[in-house]
Amino acid sequence: MNKLKSMGVSLLGDPRKLYNFITDLLERFIEIKVFNDPIHGHIEMHPLLVRIIDTPQFQRLRFIKQLGGAYFVYPGASHNRFEHSIGVAHLAGELVKVLARRQPELQVNHRDILCVQIAGLCDDLGHGPFSHLFDRKFISETRKDVKWKHEDASIMLFEHMISSNNLDLQSYGLVLPVDVDFIKELINGPERDDASDGSEWPYKGRSQEKSFLYEIVANKRTGIDVDKWDYFARDSYHLGIRNNFDYQRILKYARVCEVDKMKVICFQDKVAGDLYNMFYTRNALHRRAYQHKVVNIIESMITEAMVLADPHILISGSGGKQYRMSTAIGDMEAYTKLTDSIFEQILNSSKPELEEARTILNNIINRNLYKCIGQTQAEEGQAQAEEGKTIKKEEIVNLKAKVVEALRSEQVDVKLEAKDFIVNVIPMNYGMQEKNPINNVLFYCKSDPDKAFKIRREQVSQILPEKFLELLIQVFCKKTDKKSVEAAKGRFFEWCRTTKFSKPWDHDDIDPASMLVPVQE
């Protein structure tokens, strides 16, 4: 459009009307499929998205719980990565189309929209059994030699899905290989990291003119993206927790502004408070559900069982080669077969070598869980990150070691060793460690919508949080007899007192699933 203007060619009429006319014309020749979603209602899917959904690699997500072990605590949390991924694809399309209609000068085309939707659909393609349990606990325990995250598997599975199903992306209007590169970059960022100073555009899928497209699915600049919008709404719905964040309102006030030659997604200043609420919602879900102590106990037990079973369960991959669960991440044919069903495979096995793992899973089924010794938080100045400093992994490991050492007991009647304890040190934050995420967000005002600016915390409200990071420490004991548990609780209480940590929580010993009672008519 800018090139046409420079040549003296101008549009007759409103550019928005022209864009809407072309979009409607294109959609008339496309067979749209409608999905009925409990969160977003009736949503429309492009035939290429449907083609991707109908592959074994995507259908596998039906058998991976969105919230991992939380289903054993919250009976409604039975939803899977499958429906979440469809929801993210829908919201990705909604946001990119809103920006395109609102600002035709951005020159967002059909290919851009389709690629963003595919990235939203495939962003979680690489999750393993029980979602984050697999990459954050199981793989980190069994493959300490590799740095691996589920996004890596998402890229590999996406490539495997295209080749193994003969997906003809060009017949849907995509251009190879640039559009495939763009989709992969949207999922996992740039392939190289040589532009940290901002001197060189690190992406090859789209030029710097369309930099805002990289902020829709997985926003590494501000953390505001459609992946969060979907799981906030979906997880709250299934957990039975009220969700006070309304992404529809944010959609209404999103637009693109140019800042330092970069086009970024900005929001009208009136929704600054809503964005604080968004990050508060994230923190609240972690506190109430994702980091619930019984959820973490169960996930620790599942991880322990999977680690014990890993040498004894083989999965057939490409060329008939056999892989363990921990090594299947290198072969996508084998990895496609890896789902939550591993739990039943271990539980129902009669192999003697799986007896120890089987016992742990039976204990979960029978509600014979490890005991929570206590949960505490660091007091002011204790185990906190200094301003501008991120808490390092080794610092967390050292803190765990100190807690375990304090809990050991050589008493005759109660003997407690390091192996008897599990210590979780959980950084609770707004998504960016100790930083206020809103400091990275740019806003515009109604009177000058093309000028972006930042808003200070005190300009929004005087009662917003001043700190955005604290450490939550959970301690579990594998010994469940009363004498051991009471001894461990006493030693943990004493450790908290001497180190000036907050008094351990000594209530709420009953998890939500055990509190269900029949409703009286």
N, C-alpha and C positions, 0 to 999 in steps of 0.2 A: 504494500500500500504506500509506504514512504517513497519507494522508487517511482511509482506512478505519479505521485505528487511532484517529485523533482523534475519529471518530464512534462509537467503542465497538465497532466490528466487528473481530473477531480471527479468525485462520485456525485451522482445526482440522488439526493435523498440521504436518509440516515444509514450509516454503515451497519448499525445493529440490525436493521431490518433486512439488509442484504445478507448478513451472516446467518440470520435465522431462516431466511428463504433457502439458502444453499444447504443448511443443515437439514431442514425439513425435506428437501428434495432428495438428499442422499439417503435419509432414513426410509423413504418410501420404497426404495429398492432393496431394503435389507429385511430379512425375516427375523424380527426381534422375538426372543423368548421371554416369557414373564415368569418370575419366581415370586412365590408368596413367602415373605420373610417376617418373622414375629416382631422384629425390631423396626424395619424400614417399610413394611407393608409390601405392596406389589412393586417389584423392581424389574426393569427391563435389561436384558443382556444381549449384547452383540453376538452374532453367530460364531465368531472366532472365539469369544469367551466361552460360549457353550461347548464348542469343540474341545477346548482345553479342559473344561470341567469334566468332560466325558472320557478322560484318559485314566489309565490305572494309577499314574503318578499323582493325579489330583484326587481321585476317588479315595486314595489311601488316607486322606485327611479326615474322612468320616470316622476313622477308627483311632484317632488321637485326640484325647480330651484337651480342650482349650486350657483348663486350669489344673491339669495334672492330677495330683493327689487330693485336691480340694473336694472332689466328688465324694470322697470317703468321709467328709466332714459336713459339707453343705449338700443335702440331697437333691437340690435343684440344679446344681452345677454339672449337668450331664452334657452340655453343649460341646461341640467339637471344633477343630480348626477348619473344617469344611465350610460351615455356615459363616464363620468369622471372615474367611477369605472372600467369600461372595459379597459380604457386607462391605469390606474394604474396597473391593472393585467398584461397587455401586457408588460409594461416597467419593472415591477418586474421580469417577466420571462426573458426579455432581459438581465438585469443586472446580475441575478444569473447564467444564462447560459454562459455569457461572462466570468465571474470569473471561472466557472467550466471548460470551455474549455482552458482558459489561464493557469490555475493552477490545473491540475488533482490531485496533491497531497493534495488538500483541501478535497477530497473525498466527493464532493457534489453528492448526489444520486437523483434518480427520485422522491422520497418522499419529499426531501428538496425543490426541484424546485416546485413541485405541491403545497406544503403548503405555500410557499412564494407567489405564484400566487393567491391562494385562499385568503390569508390575504390582498393582494392588492385589490382584487375584493370586499371584505367585510369590508374594513376599514371604509367606510362611510355609511355602512348599517343603522346605527342608527340615521342619521340626521332626524330632525323633519321638520315641515313646514317652508319654506323659509330658510332652512339650518341653518347657525349660528345664525340667529335671534331667533330661538326657544330656543337653550340652553343658549346663552349669554344674551338675553334680556327677553324673555317671562318666562322661567323657573326661572331665577334668581329673577324675579319680583313676581311670583306667588307661588314659593316654596322656600322661603328664608331659610327654615329649612333643606334643603337637599343640599348636594354637588353632582352635577350630570353633566356629560358631554356626548356628543353624542357617544364617544367611549364606555361608559358603555352600552348604548342601542345597539351598534353594537355587543358586546359580547352576550347580552341577545337575540337579534334577530337571531344571528348566531346559537345559541343553539336551539332556537324555530324553526328555519328553518329546521334544521336537523331532529328534532323529528316530526314535523307536516307534513313533506313531505316524511318521511321514507327514507331519503338519506342513501344509503348503501355505506359509504366511503371505507369500506374494499374491496369491489369489484373493486375499482379503485387502489388498492395497498397501501392504507394508513393503519397505525397501530393505533388502539384505545387502550387507550385514549391519548397516548403520542403525536400523531400528532394533535389531536384536541386542546390539551393544547398548543402546539407550535403555532398553528394558532392564538389562543386567545392572547398569549403573544406577537406575532408580531403586533397585532392590538392595544393592550392596555398596554403593558409592563408586568412586573412580578406581580403575585398575592400578594407577600409579599415585604416589603421594609426593610428587615433586613440585607442588605448587602451594606449599604451606604459607608462603609469603604473599600469595595472591597475584604474583607476577605472571602466571601462566594458567590459562583455563585448563583444568585437569580432565575434563570430560571430552569424549569424542562422539557420543550419540547425538548431542545437540550443541549448538553454539552458545556462546555467552548471552546472546540476545534472548534465549529462552531459559535462562538460569532458574527462573521461578518454578519451572516444571519439576525441578529436583526437590522441591519443598513440599510436595503434595502427599506422597506415600510414606516416606521416611525422612522427616525433616531433622537434619543434624545441626542446623543453625539455631532453631528455636525450640524444637521438640513438639511443635504444634503440627499435627498431621492427621490424616483420616484414619490411620491404623488405630490411634488412640481413641478417636471419636467413636469408632465402632465398638472397641472392646470395653470402653466405659459404659456404653449403653447396654451392650449384650451381657457382659459379666454381671452388672448390677441387676439386670432383669432376672437372670438365672440364679443369682445368689440370694435374691429377695432383699436387696439393699436399694434404697431409693437413690436415684441418680438425679442430682440437681443441676447438672451441666447440660445445656441445650446447644448442640452444635449447629442447629438450624439458624440460630441467631448469629453465630459467627459467620456462617455462609453469607448472610445478608450483607455483611459489612466488610467482606474481604475484597481487596483489589491489589493490583501490582503497581509499584512505584520504582523508579530508577534511583539507585544510590551508589555512587562511586562506580559508575558504568556497569553495575549489576542490577538486574531486575529481580526484586524480591517481593514476596507476598506480605502485604501490610493490612492493618485492621483499623477501623475508625476508632478514634480515642474513646468513644462512649462505651466500648466493650472491654476496656482494660480490666475492669473488675470481673467480668465474665471469664477472662483468660486466667486470672488468679484463681478463680473458682475451678477452672479446668485442672490446674496443677494440684490444687487442694484435693480434688476428687481422686486424682492418681494416688496421692499420699494416703488418703482415707481408705481406698481399696486395698492398698498394701497392708495397712494396719489391721483392718477388719477381716481380711480374707487371705490375700496372697501370702502374708507372713504370719498368719494365725499359727499359734504354737502347735496345735494338734495337726494342722496341715503339714507343718515342717517335720514333726515327728514321723508322720506316715510316709512323707517323701524320703526322709532319711532311711527308713526301714526298707522301702521299695528299692532305693539306690543300693543299699547294702546287699539285698537279695540279688539284684542284677549283677553286681560286681562279683559275687560268689558264683553265679551261674555262667558268667561270661566265658570261661574256658570250656564249658561243656555244652554250649548251644551253638550249632553251626547253621549258617544260612547260605544257600546256594546262590552264587552270583554269575556274572558273565563267564562264559566258557566252562561252566560247571565248577568253577573254583569255590571252595568253601571259606566262609568268613565268620569270625566272631561278631557279636553285636558291636564291640568296640572298633573293629577293623572294617565293618561294613560301610563306614562313612567314606571309604575310598572307592567303592563300587556301587553305582546307582541302581543296578539291577538287583543287587542284594539289599540295598537300603530301602528300596520300594516295598520290600516285604516286612520291614521292621515297623511294628505298630504297638499299641497298648496290649495287643493280644499276647505279648510276651509274658504278661502277668499270669494269665490262665495257663500258658504253656508250662511255666515253672510250677504253678500251683497243682496242676493235674498230672504232672510227670511222675513216673514211678522209678526214675533213674536214681540209684543210690548216691551218685555224686552230686545230685541236686537236693539232697535231704536237708542240708543246713539252710539253703535258700528257701526251700519249700516251707520249712518250719517258720521262718520269718513272715512269709506271706500269709500262712495260716493264722499267725498271731494277729495280723492286721484284720483278717476276716472275723476272728473271734474277739476282737477289740481288746486284746492283751497287748497294749502298746507300751513303749518306753515311757517313763515318767518325766514330767517337766519338773525340774528342781527349782527353777526360778527364772524370772525375766526381769531385766533391769535396764536402765538407761544411764548414760554418762551424765554426771553433774557438770555444771559450768566449768569449763577448763580441763575436764578429764576426757582423754581419748577423743578429743575433737580435732578436726582439721584446722590448722591456722588459716588466717585469711589469705586467700589466693593459693592455698595448697590442697591438693587432693589426697585423701587417705590412700596410702599405698597398700598393695596386697600383703606385703611382708609385715606391715604394721598390724594388720588384722590377724595374721597368722601368729605373731608374737603375743597379741592380746589373748588369743585362744589358748596358747601354751601356758600363759600365766594363770588363767582361770582353771585349767585342768590341774596344774601343779598345786593350786590352793585347795582343790577338792580331794586330792589323794589322801588316803588314811591307812595307817598300818596298825590300827587297833586290833586286838585279838578277836573281838566279837564282830567287827565290821572291817573288811578289807576292801578298799576302793582303789582301783588303778586307773591309769590314763585311758585305757581301752574301754572302760565302763562308761565313758562320757562322750556326748556330742555337744559341741559348742558352736552355735551360730552367731556370728557377728554381722549384723545387717545394717548397712548404711541406709537410713531413712531420709529421703530428700524429695525435692520437687522435680527430679529428673536430670539435674545437672550438678550433682555433688553439692558442694557448699554454695554454689552460685544461685542467684535469683534468676530464673529463666526469662522473666519478663524484661530483664536488662538487654536481652538480645532481640526483643520484638520491636518492630517499627510500626508506628501509627501514622494516621493522617487525620486531618480535620475536614469537616464538611465544606468549609469555605475555601479550602485549598487542597483538593484531593490528590494532587500530584506531588506534594511535598511531604516527605517522610521525616519523622522525628521520634525521639525516645520519650518515654514518660517515667518519671521517678516514682518510686514506691509511695512516698509521702503525698504525691499529687493525687493518687488514687484513693488512699484511705490512711488514717493515722493508726489503725488497729490491725494492719497486715503484719505477718511475721517478720522479725528482724534477722533470724537465722534460718537457713534452709537445709541444714544437715545435722543429724544426730545419729549416734550409734545405739542400736537395740541389741541387747545380748540375751540370747536364749540358751539355757543349759538343760540337756536331757540326760537321764541316767538309764542305761540299759538294764541294770539290775532293778527289778520291780518289787522285791520284798520290802516290807514296811521298815525294817530296821536300817537297811541300806539307804532307802530314800530319805528317811528322817535325818540320818547322819550327814548325807550329802547336802540336804537343805540347810542344815545348821552351819556347815562349813562355807557354803555359798553366801549365806547371810553375813557371816563374819568377814568374808572377803570383800563384800560390798561395803561393809562398814569401815574397814581399814583403808580401803582405796577411795572412800568418799563417793562411791557410786550410789544411785538412788536405792531405796529399800526395795528388795525384790517383791514382785507381785505375788501374793500368796492366796489369791482368790481365783474364781473362774476355773476350777479344776475339771469342770465337766465340759466336754465338747458339744457343739450344737446338735450333732446327730443323735446323741444319747438323751437329749432333752425333749425329743418329740413325744407328745402324748396325744391320745385320741381326743377328738373334739366331742364334747358332750352335747347331745341334741337338747 
